[in-house]
Amino acid sequence: MMIMSAADSTFFTLNEVGTAIWQAADGATPLAEIIENSICSEFDVSACEALTDAEQFVKELADHGILRISEHPIPDAAPCPAVTA
């Protein structure tokens, strides 16, 4: 999957794990839950390692305005995917 930042036109080519995180990022599901349900169950990786990598991944996307990171669920009106931390 490829995604592009509307803010700075940066392209990201997502691998299978990145795609799974992107598709699960609904603004209501905590990142740790996404990792547990979508990543650890599908890929051979520990929850700790996967969460550390996922946090770095979503931070990079957030830095480019592709998604928002929030401590609380984000209302459905969010203009882009979001991951709760």
Beta strands, then each sheet from edge to edge (+ up, - down):
strand 1: 2-4
strand 2: 11-13
strand 3: 68-70
strand 4: 82-84
sheet 1: 1+ 2-
sheet 2: 3+ 4+
end
